[in-house]
């Protein structure tokens, strides 16, 4: 199965954990280190309902802005399409990560130890030790390969 978030103006990470929330506060997505995701929905009256998405489910975020430090670390099956990603050290230690036509703003040390397929449409500050996959990007300020297991490819396009 899959879960899709589309048109979120400000999907945020909270408190340095891997939490994502829409700007209007209606939903919270938390990739769990133990596998799976926890999804909280907030009612307009302030009530909260939690729903757990089991491991093996894919999360797709479309046409959204995603902000936060250490964003979505340890995520599995996360796909970002036409998104703006903002913050330090995003998308590290991920499996099955896909970025399609995304922009990364003020992002440094991105993709460390991640299995990633990415097509970025703007330059990125730095990429560090992608484990596996291919990152297509117009320009990179700095590439860091100081881990012998980092075999990801960076293609300047």
N, C-alpha and C positions, 0 to 999 in steps of 0.2 A: 504494500500500500504506500501511499504518499500523502503528504500534507503540503499545501501551497499557500504562501502569503504573497499578495500582490498589491502594488500601489501604496505601500507603507511609506509615509513621508519621513519618518524618523525611527527606524528600528534600532534600539539601543541595547547595549550590554550594560548590566548593572553591577556595581561594586567589585569590579575586577574579576568576577566569575564569568562563565560563559552564558550569561542570560541575554535574551533578546526581547525587546518590548516595543510595541507600536507607540507612536507619539501620543495617541489618545489614551494609552494605558489599557487597551482592551485585551491584549494577550501578551503572554510571557512565554518564551521558549527557552528551555534550559537543557542543553545536551548533557547527559549524565555520564560521569566517568565510568560508572558501572554498566553502561549500555542503555540505549533508549533515550527518550526525551521526556521531560515533564512540561506540560503545556497548561498555563493558567489563563482563564478568561475572567475579566473583570467586568461586572455588570455596572451600568450607569449609576445605580444606587450605592455602589461601593462593595457589593458582595463579591465573593470570589469562588470560582469553581475550578478544580484542578482535573486535568485529564492526562493520563500517562500514555505516551506513544511508545510501544515496545521497540526493542532493537530490530534492525532490519528495515525500518521504515525510512523513506527518504524525505528530506525537507527541501523544498524549493522556495526561494525568495526571488520575486520578479519586480523589476522597476521600482526599487526601494533604495533608501539611504540607510546604511548600517554603520553605527558608530560604537567605538569602545576600545579600551585597552585589552590586549590578550583575547581578542574577539574569536569566539567559536573554537577555542582550543579543544582538541580531542574529538571533534565532530566526526561523524561517519555519514556518508551519503548526502552531504550538504551541497546544493547547487544554487549559485547566485547568477541571475540573468539580468542584464541591463541595470546593474546596481552601482551605487556610489558607496565605497567602503572607506571609512575614515578612522584613524587611530593607530597607535603603536603596536607593533608585534602581532599583527592579525594572522589568523588562519594557520596556526602551527599545530603540529602533531595530528593532522587530519588524515582520514582515509576516505578515498572516493570523492575527494573535493573537486568541484567543477565551477569555473567562473567563465561566463560567456558574455562578451562585450561589456566588461565592467571597468570602472574607473577607481583607482586607489589613490586617495588624497592623504598626504602626511603620514603615509604608512612606511615604517621601517622594519627591518629584520623580518620580513614577511615569509611565510611558507616553511619555516624551519621544520624539518623532519616530516613534512607532509607529502602524501601521494596526491598529486594535483595535475589537472588539465585546465589551463587557463588561457583565455584570450583577453588581454587588457587593451583598452583603447587610449591610454595616456601613460606618460612616464611614471615610474615608481621610484621612491627614494632608495630602498635597498631590498635585496632578496638574500636570504641566508639558508644554505644547506637544504634545498628541497630534496626529499628522499627519492622521489620517483615521479616521472611524468614530464610534461612539457609546458613551459610558460612562454606565450607569445606576447611581447611587449614592445612599444616603440622605442623606449630608452630606459636604462636603469642607472641610478646614481652610483650604486655600489653593489657588487655581487661578492658574497662571502662563501667560499667553499673550503672549510677547515675541518670537515668531517669526511673520512674516507667512504662512509656509507651513503653520502649525498650524491646521488646519480641523476637527479633531475636535470633537464636541459632548459636553458634560457635562450630563446630565439628572438633576436631583435628584428622586428618587422615594421 
